[in-house]
């Protein structure tokens, strides 16, 4: 059975930080890097092979992974790609040598840093802190982008719903908008939710009438074909 080793306790300052996942088959590297991160107050989850690393990624949802390039079965970059598919975790890559090809591949895979062993304890702590800050900034930016996307989408829905009210009730834009807002208040719901429901009703109605038209046309065509056939059969 594969096991996940939890090393160290989070200090009061870093208690809110999710674990740092340290992945290496090299025990001296695990000991050195793990001790440096724990001393800096980080909680560390150690994984000595790829299977354990993927399990830890799913179970612990780490804030950052520190991955050794030299791993059994498949290398650290391949492992990082698999982990990204599972839990979208940023990572720092460790390597035993300076290799431009590995460095470029790491950057392409999304590595925030590339460090060459032996690892300096102070350096790894600094790099991890920087990577965490960058990850938090990216997450905040992504959340802001998602909020703006939702705002644009809901604003568009309100605009289309206002246009429907204008067309059906013969109102100008301001009157139609106020009508929507009054109805939303009366139903104790948000304006964008009410607009979305109105659009869903309009779409359902349009689909219903289209289906009626299609059925009626089909019946007319069938009747016409039948009459033509009867006329041909007459002497």
LOZAVO-424499 format. One record per residue (C-alpha): residue number from 1; x, y, z negated; residue in one letter. Coordinates in steps of 0.2 Angstrom, whole numbers, plus 5000, padded with zeros to 4 digits. Layout:
N
n->NUM | xx->X | yy->Y | zz->Z | res->A
...
# end
This chain:
235
n->1 | xx->5000 | yy->5000 | zz->5000 | res->X
n->2 | xx->5006 | yy->5017 | zz->5004 | res->X
n->3 | xx->5008 | yy->5029 | zz->4990 | res->X
n->4 | xx->5009 | yy->5048 | zz->4989 | res->X
n->5 | xx->5020 | yy->5055 | zz->4975 | res->X
n->6 | xx->5015 | yy->5071 | zz->4967 | res->X
n->7 | xx->5031 | yy->5080 | zz->4960 | res->X
n->8 | xx->5030 | yy->5094 | zz->4948 | res->X
n->9 | xx->5016 | yy->5105 | zz->4941 | res->X
n->10 | xx->5011 | yy->5122 | zz->4949 | res->X
n->11 | xx->5016 | yy->5136 | zz->4938 | res->X
n->12 | xx->5003 | yy->5149 | zz->4932 | res->X
n->13 | xx->5009 | yy->5161 | zz->4946 | res->X
n->14 | xx->5006 | yy->5148 | zz->4960 | res->X
n->15 | xx->4992 | yy->5138 | zz->4953 | res->X
n->16 | xx->4980 | yy->5145 | zz->4967 | res->X
n->17 | xx->4992 | yy->5139 | zz->4980 | res->X
n->18 | xx->4988 | yy->5122 | zz->4988 | res->X
n->19 | xx->5003 | yy->5109 | zz->4989 | res->X
n->20 | xx->5018 | yy->5110 | zz->4999 | res->X
n->21 | xx->5020 | yy->5094 | zz->5009 | res->X
n->22 | xx->5038 | yy->5088 | zz->5010 | res->X
n->23 | xx->5041 | yy->5075 | zz->5023 | res->X
n->24 | xx->5058 | yy->5066 | zz->5024 | res->X
n->25 | xx->5064 | yy->5048 | zz->5025 | res->X
n->26 | xx->5081 | yy->5055 | zz->5018 | res->X
n->27 | xx->5080 | yy->5054 | zz->4999 | res->X
n->28 | xx->5094 | yy->5066 | zz->4995 | res->X
n->29 | xx->5085 | yy->5079 | zz->5006 | res->X
n->30 | xx->5068 | yy->5075 | zz->4997 | res->X
n->31 | xx->5077 | yy->5077 | zz->4980 | res->X
n->32 | xx->5086 | yy->5094 | zz->4985 | res->X
n->33 | xx->5072 | yy->5102 | zz->4993 | res->X
n->34 | xx->5059 | yy->5096 | zz->4981 | res->X
n->35 | xx->5068 | yy->5102 | zz->4966 | res->X
n->36 | xx->5071 | yy->5119 | zz->4974 | res->X
n->37 | xx->5053 | yy->5121 | zz->4978 | res->X
n->38 | xx->5047 | yy->5115 | zz->4961 | res->X
n->39 | xx->5059 | yy->5126 | zz->4952 | res->X
n->40 | xx->5051 | yy->5141 | zz->4962 | res->X
n->41 | xx->5034 | yy->5136 | zz->4955 | res->X
n->42 | xx->5027 | yy->5127 | zz->4970 | res->X
n->43 | xx->5017 | yy->5110 | zz->4968 | res->X
n->44 | xx->5026 | yy->5097 | zz->4980 | res->X
n->45 | xx->5019 | yy->5082 | zz->4988 | res->X
n->46 | xx->5032 | yy->5070 | zz->4994 | res->X
n->47 | xx->5030 | yy->5058 | zz->5009 | res->X
n->48 | xx->5044 | yy->5047 | zz->5014 | res->X
n->49 | xx->5036 | yy->5040 | zz->5030 | res->X
n->50 | xx->5024 | yy->5046 | zz->5044 | res->X
n->51 | xx->5009 | yy->5036 | zz->5038 | res->X
n->52 | xx->5010 | yy->5043 | zz->5020 | res->X
n->53 | xx->5012 | yy->5060 | zz->5028 | res->X
n->54 | xx->4996 | yy->5059 | zz->5038 | res->X
n->55 | xx->4987 | yy->5053 | zz->5023 | res->X
n->56 | xx->4993 | yy->5067 | zz->5012 | res->X
n->57 | xx->4988 | yy->5079 | zz->5026 | res->X
n->58 | xx->4970 | yy->5073 | zz->5025 | res->X
n->59 | xx->4969 | yy->5071 | zz->5007 | res->X
n->60 | xx->4978 | yy->5086 | zz->5000 | res->X
n->61 | xx->4976 | yy->5099 | zz->5013 | res->X
n->62 | xx->4993 | yy->5107 | zz->5010 | res->X
n->63 | xx->4996 | yy->5125 | zz->5014 | res->X
n->64 | xx->5013 | yy->5121 | zz->5022 | res->X
n->65 | xx->5023 | yy->5106 | zz->5027 | res->X
n->66 | xx->5042 | yy->5105 | zz->5027 | res->X
n->67 | xx->5046 | yy->5091 | zz->5040 | res->X
n->68 | xx->5062 | yy->5082 | zz->5043 | res->X
n->69 | xx->5065 | yy->5079 | zz->5062 | res->X
n->70 | xx->5073 | yy->5062 | zz->5059 | res->X
n->71 | xx->5058 | yy->5052 | zz->5054 | res->X
n->72 | xx->5055 | yy->5033 | zz->5058 | res->X
n->73 | xx->5043 | yy->5028 | zz->5072 | res->X
n->74 | xx->5041 | yy->5045 | zz->5079 | res->X
n->75 | xx->5051 | yy->5061 | zz->5076 | res->X
n->76 | xx->5046 | yy->5076 | zz->5065 | res->X
n->77 | xx->5039 | yy->5087 | zz->5080 | res->X
n->78 | xx->5028 | yy->5073 | zz->5086 | res->X
n->79 | xx->5022 | yy->5071 | zz->5068 | res->X
n->80 | xx->5019 | yy->5089 | zz->5066 | res->X
n->81 | xx->5008 | yy->5089 | zz->5082 | res->X
n->82 | xx->4998 | yy->5074 | zz->5074 | res->X
n->83 | xx->4996 | yy->5083 | zz->5058 | res->X
n->84 | xx->4990 | yy->5099 | zz->5067 | res->X
n->85 | xx->4976 | yy->5089 | zz->5075 | res->X
n->86 | xx->4971 | yy->5083 | zz->5058 | res->X
n->87 | xx->4972 | yy->5098 | zz->5047 | res->X
n->88 | xx->4980 | yy->5112 | zz->5056 | res->X
n->89 | xx->4994 | yy->5115 | zz->5044 | res->X
n->90 | xx->5009 | yy->5126 | zz->5047 | res->X
n->91 | xx->5026 | yy->5118 | zz->5046 | res->X
n->92 | xx->5045 | yy->5121 | zz->5044 | res->X
n->93 | xx->5056 | yy->5109 | zz->5053 | res->X
n->94 | xx->5073 | yy->5102 | zz->5046 | res->X
n->95 | xx->5086 | yy->5095 | zz->5056 | res->X
n->96 | xx->5103 | yy->5087 | zz->5054 | res->X
n->97 | xx->5111 | yy->5097 | zz->5068 | res->X
n->98 | xx->5110 | yy->5113 | zz->5078 | res->X
n->99 | xx->5101 | yy->5107 | zz->5094 | res->X
n->100 | xx->5093 | yy->5120 | zz->5106 | res->X
n->101 | xx->5081 | yy->5107 | zz->5114 | res->X
n->102 | xx->5074 | yy->5102 | zz->5097 | res->X
n->103 | xx->5073 | yy->5121 | zz->5091 | res->X
n->104 | xx->5064 | yy->5125 | zz->5107 | res->X
n->105 | xx->5052 | yy->5110 | zz->5105 | res->X
n->106 | xx->5049 | yy->5115 | zz->5087 | res->X
n->107 | xx->5044 | yy->5133 | zz->5092 | res->X
n->108 | xx->5033 | yy->5127 | zz->5105 | res->X
n->109 | xx->5024 | yy->5115 | zz->5093 | res->X
n->110 | xx->5021 | yy->5130 | zz->5081 | res->X
n->111 | xx->5035 | yy->5129 | zz->5068 | res->X
n->112 | xx->5038 | yy->5144 | zz->5058 | res->X
n->113 | xx->5056 | yy->5140 | zz->5055 | res->X
n->114 | xx->5070 | yy->5128 | zz->5060 | res->X
n->115 | xx->5083 | yy->5124 | zz->5046 | res->X
n->116 | xx->5099 | yy->5114 | zz->5048 | res->X
n->117 | xx->5104 | yy->5102 | zz->5034 | res->X
n->118 | xx->5112 | yy->5102 | zz->5021 | res->X
n->119 | xx->5098 | yy->5114 | zz->5015 | res->X
n->120 | xx->5102 | yy->5129 | zz->5004 | res->X
n->121 | xx->5090 | yy->5129 | zz->4989 | res->X
n->122 | xx->5088 | yy->5148 | zz->4989 | res->X
n->123 | xx->5086 | yy->5148 | zz->5008 | res->X
n->124 | xx->5072 | yy->5135 | zz->5008 | res->X
n->125 | xx->5062 | yy->5144 | zz->4995 | res->X
n->126 | xx->5063 | yy->5160 | zz->5004 | res->X
n->127 | xx->5058 | yy->5152 | zz->5021 | res->X
n->128 | xx->5043 | yy->5144 | zz->5013 | res->X
n->129 | xx->5037 | yy->5160 | zz->5005 | res->X
n->130 | xx->5039 | yy->5169 | zz->5021 | res->X
n->131 | xx->5030 | yy->5155 | zz->5030 | res->X
n->132 | xx->5016 | yy->5155 | zz->5018 | res->X
n->133 | xx->5013 | yy->5174 | zz->5019 | res->X
n->134 | xx->5013 | yy->5173 | zz->5038 | res->X
n->135 | xx->5000 | yy->5159 | zz->5037 | res->X
n->136 | xx->4989 | yy->5169 | zz->5026 | res->X
n->137 | xx->4990 | yy->5184 | zz->5037 | res->X
n->138 | xx->4986 | yy->5173 | zz->5052 | res->X
n->139 | xx->4971 | yy->5165 | zz->5043 | res->X
n->140 | xx->4965 | yy->5183 | zz->5038 | res->X
n->141 | xx->4966 | yy->5189 | zz->5056 | res->X
n->142 | xx->4957 | yy->5173 | zz->5062 | res->X
n->143 | xx->4943 | yy->5176 | zz->5049 | res->X
n->144 | xx->4942 | yy->5194 | zz->5055 | res->X
n->145 | xx->4941 | yy->5189 | zz->5073 | res->X
n->146 | xx->4927 | yy->5177 | zz->5069 | res->X
n->147 | xx->4917 | yy->5190 | zz->5060 | res->X
n->148 | xx->4919 | yy->5202 | zz->5074 | res->X
n->149 | xx->4913 | yy->5188 | zz->5086 | res->X
n->150 | xx->4898 | yy->5184 | zz->5076 | res->X
n->151 | xx->4894 | yy->5203 | zz->5075 | res->X
n->152 | xx->4895 | yy->5205 | zz->5094 | res->X
n->153 | xx->4885 | yy->5189 | zz->5096 | res->X
n->154 | xx->4871 | yy->5195 | zz->5084 | res->X
n->155 | xx->4871 | yy->5212 | zz->5091 | res->X
n->156 | xx->4869 | yy->5206 | zz->5108 | res->X
n->157 | xx->4854 | yy->5195 | zz->5102 | res->X
n->158 | xx->4846 | yy->5210 | zz->5094 | res->X
n->159 | xx->4848 | yy->5220 | zz->5110 | res->X
n->160 | xx->4840 | yy->5207 | zz->5121 | res->X
n->161 | xx->4826 | yy->5205 | zz->5109 | res->X
n->162 | xx->4823 | yy->5223 | zz->5109 | res->X
n->163 | xx->4822 | yy->5223 | zz->5128 | res->X
n->164 | xx->4809 | yy->5209 | zz->5127 | res->X
n->165 | xx->4798 | yy->5219 | zz->5115 | res->X
n->166 | xx->4800 | yy->5235 | zz->5127 | res->X
n->167 | xx->4795 | yy->5225 | zz->5142 | res->X
n->168 | xx->4780 | yy->5216 | zz->5133 | res->X
n->169 | xx->4773 | yy->5230 | zz->5123 | res->X
n->170 | xx->4778 | yy->5245 | zz->5135 | res->X
n->171 | xx->4788 | yy->5253 | zz->5121 | res->X
n->172 | xx->4804 | yy->5264 | zz->5123 | res->X
n->173 | xx->4820 | yy->5257 | zz->5116 | res->X
n->174 | xx->4819 | yy->5265 | zz->5099 | res->X
n->175 | xx->4801 | yy->5261 | zz->5096 | res->X
n->176 | xx->4805 | yy->5243 | zz->5101 | res->X
n->177 | xx->4819 | yy->5242 | zz->5089 | res->X
n->178 | xx->4809 | yy->5249 | zz->5075 | res->X
n->179 | xx->4795 | yy->5236 | zz->5079 | res->X
n->180 | xx->4808 | yy->5222 | zz->5077 | res->X
n->181 | xx->4815 | yy->5229 | zz->5061 | res->X
n->182 | xx->4797 | yy->5231 | zz->5053 | res->X
n->183 | xx->4793 | yy->5213 | zz->5058 | res->X
n->184 | xx->4810 | yy->5207 | zz->5050 | res->X
n->185 | xx->4806 | yy->5216 | zz->5034 | res->X
n->186 | xx->4789 | yy->5210 | zz->5033 | res->X
n->187 | xx->4795 | yy->5192 | zz->5035 | res->X
n->188 | xx->4809 | yy->5196 | zz->5023 | res->X
n->189 | xx->4823 | yy->5190 | zz->5035 | res->X
n->190 | xx->4838 | yy->5198 | zz->5043 | res->X
n->191 | xx->4835 | yy->5207 | zz->5059 | res->X
n->192 | xx->4848 | yy->5197 | zz->5068 | res->X
n->193 | xx->4839 | yy->5181 | zz->5062 | res->X
n->194 | xx->4822 | yy->5187 | zz->5067 | res->X
n->195 | xx->4829 | yy->5192 | zz->5084 | res->X
n->196 | xx->4837 | yy->5175 | zz->5087 | res->X
n->197 | xx->4820 | yy->5167 | zz->5082 | res->X
n->198 | xx->4811 | yy->5178 | zz->5095 | res->X
n->199 | xx->4823 | yy->5173 | zz->5108 | res->X
n->200 | xx->4821 | yy->5155 | zz->5105 | res->X
n->201 | xx->4802 | yy->5157 | zz->5106 | res->X
n->202 | xx->4804 | yy->5166 | zz->5122 | res->X
n->203 | xx->4816 | yy->5153 | zz->5129 | res->X
n->204 | xx->4804 | yy->5139 | zz->5124 | res->X
n->205 | xx->4789 | yy->5148 | zz->5132 | res->X
n->206 | xx->4799 | yy->5151 | zz->5148 | res->X
n->207 | xx->4803 | yy->5132 | zz->5149 | res->X
n->208 | xx->4785 | yy->5127 | zz->5145 | res->X
n->209 | xx->4779 | yy->5138 | zz->5160 | res->X
n->210 | xx->4792 | yy->5131 | zz->5171 | res->X
n->211 | xx->4787 | yy->5113 | zz->5167 | res->X
n->212 | xx->4769 | yy->5118 | zz->5170 | res->X
n->213 | xx->4774 | yy->5125 | zz->5187 | res->X
n->214 | xx->4784 | yy->5110 | zz->5192 | res->X
n->215 | xx->4770 | yy->5098 | zz->5187 | res->X
n->216 | xx->4757 | yy->5108 | zz->5197 | res->X
n->217 | xx->4768 | yy->5109 | zz->5212 | res->X
n->218 | xx->4772 | yy->5091 | zz->5212 | res->X
n->219 | xx->4753 | yy->5087 | zz->5211 | res->X
n->220 | xx->4750 | yy->5099 | zz->5226 | res->X
n->221 | xx->4763 | yy->5091 | zz->5236 | res->X
n->222 | xx->4757 | yy->5073 | zz->5232 | res->X
n->223 | xx->4739 | yy->5078 | zz->5237 | res->X
n->224 | xx->4745 | yy->5086 | zz->5253 | res->X
n->225 | xx->4755 | yy->5070 | zz->5258 | res->X
n->226 | xx->4739 | yy->5060 | zz->5254 | res->X
n->227 | xx->4728 | yy->5071 | zz->5265 | res->X
n->228 | xx->4741 | yy->5070 | zz->5279 | res->X
n->229 | xx->4742 | yy->5051 | zz->5277 | res->X
n->230 | xx->4723 | yy->5049 | zz->5278 | res->X
n->231 | xx->4722 | yy->5060 | zz->5293 | res->X
n->232 | xx->4734 | yy->5049 | zz->5302 | res->X
n->233 | xx->4725 | yy->5033 | zz->5298 | res->X
n->234 | xx->4708 | yy->5040 | zz->5305 | res->X
n->235 | xx->4705 | yy->5034 | zz->5323 | res->X
# end
